[in-house]
Amino acid sequence: MRTSIATVSLSGSLTEKLTAASRAGFDGVEIFENDLLASPLTPEEIRGRCADLGLTIDLYQPMRDIEAVPAGEFARNLRRARRKFELMRRLGTDTVLVCSSVHPLAVDDDALAAAQLTELADLASDFGIRVAYEALAWGRHVSTYDHAWRIVESAGHPALGTCLDSFHILSRGSDPKGVEDIPGEKIFFLQLADAPLLAMDVLQWSRHYRCFPGQGGFDITDLVRRVLRTGYDGPLSLEVFNDVYRQADAGPTAVDAHRSLLVLEEAVGVRDLPAPVVPSGIAFAELVTPDAAPLSSLLGALGFVRAARHRSKPVDLWQQGEARLLVNTGPAGRRDGTVLAAIGLESPDPEGASHRAEALLAPVLPRRRATEDAPLDAVAAPDGTELFFCATDRPGRPNWRADFEDVPHDPSAGTVRRVDHLALVQPWHQFDEAALFHRSVLGLHAQESVDVADPYGLMRSRAVTNADGTVRVALSVGAAPTDDTVHAQHIALATDDVVGAARRFREAGGRLLPMPANYYDDLAARFDLTDEELDAYRGLGILYDRDAHGEFRHCYTRTVGRVFFELVQRDAGYRGYGAQNAPVRLAAQHAVNSVTGG
Amino acid sequence: MRTSIATVSLSGSLTEKLTAASRAGFDGVEIFENDLLASPLTPEEIRGRCADLGLTIDLYQPMRDIEAVPAGEFARNLRRARRKFELMRRLGTDTVLVCSSVHPLAVDDDALAAAQLTELADLASDFGIRVAYEALAWGRHVSTYDHAWRIVESAGHPALGTCLDSFHILSRGSDPKGVEDIPGEKIFFLQLADAPLLAMDVLQWSRHYRCFPGQGGFDITDLVRRVLRTGYDGPLSLEVFNDVYRQADAGPTAVDAHRSLLVLEEAVGVRDLPAPVVPSGIAFAELVTPDAAPLSSLLGALGFVRAARHRSKPVDLWQQGEARLLVNTGPAGRRDGTVLAAIGLESPDPEGASHRAEALLAPVLPRRRATEDAPLDAVAAPDGTELFFCATDRPGRPNWRADFEDVPHDPSAGTVRRVDHLALVQPWHQFDEAALFHRSVLGLHAQESVDVADPYGLMRSRAVTNADGTVRVALSVGAAPTDDTVHAQHIALATDDVVGAARRFREAGGRLLPMPANYYDDLAARFDLTDEELDAYRGLGILYDRDAHGEFRHCYTRTVGRVFFELVQRDAGYRGYGAQNAPVRLAAQHAVNSVTGG
């Protein structure tokens, strides 16, 4: 099917918006009236620009409060409509959206509405234009799609049809079943927007909180399936009013928008995409650093051993159990110190995973590699983290591990078994985008979003996981751009004995993040922990949480560059990440940074 | 009365919060449990820090879901309470808040609730502690203040009273009349928060959108009057959960918070403040610039003449009608070019206005002035703009104008009569603060807030005015920190003939901001303007708006440094500022800046 996006969904000038929509692969656009009014381009120039960019102009919506109004008012509306139809002819678009009236003078009279819409459609016909009538959820008298359709049906004019909008239908809790009763050729347009399920005034909800399909809580898939059953063959068009997207760079927003439609098309069965290949583990995490020394001390204290070195690149492999960390001191090293630059995802089918990612618009990364190296399929996540799809020591698959030559080393004395989870702070504008990316491209499941109170602002956190919990990524975002040092990425390492692991780390010279004594007094009040347990936790800075299914114990290292580590002892049933303890941990990190000045 | 603030209302570490509360003049604090848990200070050290800062600790709220629960659950709650009471003794606070239960096991049994609260109060008594029981608006079985009071009353325990919270009472639309039936000595605490009137889930509303009294839509004054009639003599305490204040600097937030309480105390008749002195006009606007040449050309083209020069400072007075602009090239000149640094407010009683401002915590500015200069009372607005309270050529008042010596000049040929309004972009975190400041300190009236779509993000704008419209200030804020060049401050100049004024400006070499042709095609569709009018507007870049009471025509100069000018022709009845046209104007400014690179 054809895909389209309303220019109001993107940030910037009209030409910036058109360019972003075209680059992201959209077939067409809806031009929002304010974007046209504010543009220095003439309608003919806009038409030409769209043609150059391979975009059709699928819809224009210059008119409000048209129908069911007194005769004098309607005469003025028609006069205005004529001007707008002339403009649309210059623009080269043939469908005009008319939303149900919110005018204070509008009357509750379907016959009058139908008669006036017929007159409008007559005028539109003279210009080769079709009128698509849509029920606004807050329309004065017409607020449901079936009501709008009854008026269109009774008018019986060939140039008058209806426009369906998923937000207006689903925000009111209307049963979407009835759309199947509308003949497909009378559905002139389909606008799509999702939204988080908020209990709030529907007008404010619509104007500020819409999002792309799959990012919110509506069942858009079901609605689109029903619309397609009618024989509708117009575009799937996104019309998303969202305060964040108004500010975010148009390019990434448009890519995310188009990705949401591709996934939707796949779900309703009108687009074949390479099947999702869910990663089955974390093969490695790659740290890039300009100076390996501080990181090497830290990893050594954590019980990692330097097990191998890349044959052709300045990359060391540190290992403990199934946890593998690459330390890269190559030219990618950044001025801001040590960063978590890449993640290796153990994949049942690396090539298939890469094909799906590419089909879903993830940037495929060129690899600078020696000819003898194993091929590695890699894409960039929305936050810039490189994701490698790989196989570790699996027969019949290129083995990234074979690019590393073992170096002499003692066996690790540590108890870390694997990576428990990776915690990635997302760019401010891309939190929804990141969750949709990880779900649709990687086939991970997104848990509920939780609020976390940092001393200097509220953060949101949302985890994505595979079914058996061997891949867990905690995505988080601050309320606004904040202190980068504290909001570093982190790697959580799973152990069966966090007390032992923390002790060994400290004995080996590692510095744990100290936690306040008051926290432990509170633990004693909340839980039946033995004095011995409590003393151990207090002495080491171990935090404790419990849910209905199990316990969770965790502690943190100091930060190196923009990365820190967490030691985690997780009961099998426990689903969370210690969010309850995050305010204490964040305050402790701020306190350490304000004391050490870093 | 004593004033207090909950630490959760402020950003930062516990000690940062305490310091800010003390500096802003609060008498006490409520310590929020997470702030204590995350603090490296022991309870004794926190107590000492508060004492040093002159703060009492008025409340602690470490417990939730206490009452109306099964016996086993309650036994655990009591065990926890004992720990917390021990902690409170160390902290030196004697009132504990208990919110009505939201526990899934809580039962709808007032007798059980009363019995368990009695047991809790018995235990509290042993520690010299009082229990204040409060109805959460979303409490499972107890969600109204009168219900909570019935339970407290039936328990009849001397150490058990109620806590009233304006948010929980007013968000549910409860009639506050009933609070007068509660004996004052049984009201153990009064928590105050305002909130904008949003139709949304009450829990989300409470956790993210509370604000200080006078910033929202609740009638806090009426509630507090009723509470005081009971004989309540505890503190007025602010408990405000707000995502913005969590991020904003604690210092200004605490000042704004305390100001809101002072104004509230004045309104309920328990505090005498110097009476408001509403400004009666704009005496002058002062521009500071490192280079007067570009500004002088612009002002000359606008029809201003350089009429006088300050006797002892490098400040020129440019005048046209009653519009006076000071151009200051003194040492205050900043690197970022020309800025609007100060506003002279014509005041019926400059000294009185200054006294009120000082009493309401506005920073009083020291004036570096020569001994012969007229004394000028000045304070800083929240955005740093200097506000002078002055008298212009009024007998019996120090006359700032007399500090300027006339220079030879031709009379102005321009038609500007006065300053129509000043438009001031506010720091991101201080929009609510700015509105409250202008209302309470200056006695101006705040109009409704409106959304304005900039191409790169949504802005909010709110005007404050005096009764006759001779002082109008449009405060605005972006959705997040954005491009400073475009979001410059501006000065709108009133003329009776904007077409003539714009023509003269252009003929004198001034550059008007060009507006897109599409805008004028839309004007033609929307309004019955003559072709002649339209052509004039189109040629000059004049924008047009109309409300029920009159018309508004306006156009803009290019930006100099961080300031631009608007020429405004306003019908007497028109109340707005052309917000309808702001998206087009903002897009035009972005377009000019992206072309000229500045």
Interface residues (C-beta under 8 A of the other chain):
Chain A: S11 G12 S13 E33 N34 L36 L37 A38 S39 P40 L41 T42 P43 P62 R79 R80 R83 K84 L87 L198 A199 M200 D201 Q204 R207 H208 D243 R246 Q247 W428 D451 A453 P455 Y456 G457 L458 A479 A480 P481 T482 P514 P516 A517 N518 Y519 D521 D522 A524 A525 R526 P583 V584 L586 A587 A588 H590 A591 S594
Chain B: S11 G12 S13 E33 N34 L36 L37 A38 S39 P40 L41 T42 P43 P62 R79 R80 R83 K84 L87 L198 A199 M200 D201 Q204 R207 H208 D243 R246 Q247 W428 D451 A453 P455 Y456 G457 L458 A479 A480 P481 T482 P514 P516 A517 N518 Y519 D521 D522 A524 A525 R526 P583 V584 L586 A587 A588 H590 A591 S594
